């Protein structure tokens, strides 16, 4: 792609070139790779009134047809050459190269995330069965249906879904995609570093026949993002703890903040911990450690030093590699300053008694440079104090603490966790975990925390977020 692309604002069926644009640069060289048109808050506010037309366009199509078109879009997103702006077309390889330039993802991780997003569209029937618990999607076409002679009515709780996206992992786009098949328009604010993924998805969806008037893409500032969150009847917000805290008491906004996912090994499986080391490594390091489903803490009732040393030995093999290396498993930080601040925060925590960086003797420096990119190498911290600040921290790279706690104290100490992998066969412990309201998704057995099943949503239920079940009593012959 010779010319530099201008990525447009997509205004529910109208493509718009803004007079204001932000440059996108290659983090390795500072060279420009494109620019992103910006939507101001007033434009976002006006355009959200168009969502009703988008919902009408979706409602005019049978749910099964929307699913088929979404499946076709998945294949286009994965392999097709798609227009990104002003006649410029982007191949699949171009897309991954641009992710590497602006987001720091090597080709291996870019492709894995691309496959994940395309997989959600490809497997949408199974995804929707999981979200709706097997509901016949034809109910969304006519509102009414019978289930065991009970009249059901599912009514839309949302006229639009606003989504504030991050830049850390393209795979998070998989979470909003089923909304279109559920007949709810979407208004997306892309992350500053990754406008490529949502734009490519929008182009693929429209090319596959999803009504363009049901899709908005609004690169904007904080004010515009706030308007999107306020103006959509339902919204998703991805961000750090400080960003999401302000919306903690807003049921219309589904928050996707730090996951603080964990692996718990029970007393009964402790003698066999070495058999489960692969699950620990994958839980911590999959997707370069960038996901909220990556484990940031390993909780064990004993042998914590041995487990920490073994995990550190495996993770020390994960090193920065060139972006086109087929063995690359670590993402770069496009913002070298952020990498430095994370490194300093960990060092400040290690200066406090009760924590030791187990990876350091072999690894050396945590923050390293390679070919113009900044990396943080995997870090395993053995915390001898459960109240140590690093014992329950989460960072955007493969980082994990190992904490030793008696089994009967572990569950209350863990607090809220997006995913918990519980490696235990003990019926009593499993029952406590199953009854815990602080666990978003529970994996029983050595299933890596990062493993996602199509029919098991790992964070919220989009169908129940967008549709409400209503009681209906129809008079006889009515």
Rosetta blueprint (number, residue, H / E / L):
1 X L
2 X L
3 X L
4 X L
5 X E
6 X E
7 X E
8 X L
9 X E
10 X E
11 X E
12 X L
13 X L
14 X L
15 X E
16 X E
17 X L
18 X L
19 X L
20 X L
21 X E
22 X E
23 X E
24 X E
25 X E
26 X L
27 X L
28 X L
29 X L
30 X L
31 X L
32 X E
33 X E
34 X E
35 X E
36 X E
37 X E
38 X L
39 X L
40 X L
41 X H
42 X H
43 X H
44 X H
45 X H
46 X H
47 X H
48 X H
49 X H
50 X H
51 X H
52 X H
53 X H
54 X H
55 X H
56 X H
57 X H
58 X H
59 X H
60 X L
61 X L
62 X L
63 X H
64 X H
65 X H
66 X H
67 X H
68 X H
69 X H
70 X H
71 X H
72 X H
73 X H
74 X H
75 X H
76 X H
77 X H
78 X H
79 X H
80 X L
81 X L
82 X E
83 X E
84 X E
85 X E
86 X L
87 X L
88 X E
89 X E
90 X E
91 X L
92 X H
93 X H
94 X H
95 X H
96 X H
97 X H
98 X H
99 X H
100 X H
101 X H
102 X H
103 X H
104 X L
105 X L
106 X L
107 X H
108 X H
109 X H
110 X H
111 X H
112 X H
113 X H
114 X H
115 X H
116 X H
117 X H
118 X H
119 X H
120 X H
121 X H
122 X H
123 X L
124 X H
125 X H
126 X H
127 X H
128 X H
129 X H
130 X H
131 X H
132 X H
133 X L
134 X L
135 X L
136 X L
137 X L
138 X L
139 X H
140 X H
141 X H
142 X H
143 X L
144 X E
145 X E
146 X E
147 X E
148 X L
149 X L
150 X E
151 X E
152 X E
153 X E
154 X E
155 X E
156 X E
157 X L
158 X L
159 X L
160 X E
161 X E
162 X E
163 X E
164 X E
165 X L
166 X L
167 X L
168 X L
169 X L
170 X H
171 X H
172 X H
173 X H
174 X H
175 X H
176 X H
177 X H
178 X H
179 X H
180 X H
181 X H
182 X L
183 X L
184 X L
185 X E
186 X E
187 X E
188 X E
189 X E
190 X L
191 X L
192 X L
193 X L
194 X L
195 X H
196 X H
197 X H
198 X H
199 X H
200 X H
201 X H
202 X H
203 X H
204 X H
205 X H
206 X H
207 X H
208 X L
209 X L
210 X L
211 X L
212 X H
213 X H
214 X H
215 X E
216 X E
217 X E
218 X L
219 X L
220 X L
221 X L
222 X H
223 X H
224 X H
225 X H
226 X H
227 X H
228 X H
229 X H
230 X H
231 X H
232 X L
233 X L
234 X E
235 X E
236 X E
237 X E
238 X E
239 X L
240 X L
241 X H
242 X H
243 X H
244 X H
245 X H
246 X L
247 X L
248 X L
249 X L
250 X L
251 X L
252 X L
253 X E
254 X E
255 X E
256 X E
257 X L
258 X L
259 X L
260 X L
261 X E
262 X E
263 X E
264 X E
265 X E
266 X L
267 X H
268 X H
269 X H
270 X H
271 X L
272 X L
273 X H
274 X H
275 X H
276 X H
277 X H
278 X H
279 X H
280 X H
281 X H
282 X H
283 X H
284 X H
285 X H
286 X H
287 X H
288 X H
289 X H
290 X L
291 X L
292 X L
293 X L
294 X L
295 X E
296 X E
297 X E
298 X E
299 X E
300 X E
301 X L
302 X L
303 X L
304 X H
305 X H
306 X H
307 X H
308 X H
309 X H
310 X H
311 X H
312 X H
313 X H
314 X H
315 X H
316 X L
317 X L
318 X L
319 X L
320 X L
321 X L
322 X L
323 X L
324 X L
325 X L
326 X L
327 X L
328 X L
329 X L
330 X L
331 X L
332 X L
333 X E
334 X L
335 X L
336 X H
337 X H
338 X H
339 X H
340 X H
341 X H
342 X H
343 X H
344 X H
345 X H
346 X H
347 X H
348 X H
349 X H
350 X H
351 X L
352 X L
353 X L
354 X L
355 X E
356 X E
357 X E
358 X L
359 X L
360 X H
361 X H
362 X H
363 X H
364 X L
365 X L
366 X L
367 X E
368 X E
369 X E
370 X E
371 X L
372 X L
373 X E
374 X E
375 X E
376 X E
377 X L
378 X L
379 X E
380 X E
381 X E
382 X E
383 X E
384 X L
385 X L
386 X L
387 X L
388 X L
389 X L
390 X L
391 X L
392 X L
393 X L
394 X L
395 X L
396 X L
397 X L
398 X L
399 X E
400 X E
401 X E
402 X E
403 X E
404 X E
405 X L
406 X L
407 X H
408 X H
409 X H
410 X H
411 X H
412 X H
413 X H
414 X H
415 X L
416 X L
417 X E
418 X E
419 X E
420 X E
421 X E
422 X E
423 X E
424 X L
425 X L
426 X L
427 X H
428 X H
429 X H
430 X H
431 X H
432 X H
433 X H
434 X H
435 X L
436 X L
437 X L
438 X L
439 X E
440 X E
441 X E
442 X E
443 X E
444 X E
445 X L
446 X L
447 X L
448 X L
449 X L
450 X L
451 X L
452 X L
453 X L
454 X L
455 X L
456 X L
457 X L
458 X L
459 X L
460 X L
461 X L
462 X H
463 X H
464 X H
465 X H
466 X H
467 X E
468 X E
469 X E
470 X E
471 X E
472 X L
473 X L
474 X L
475 X L
476 X L
477 X L
478 X L
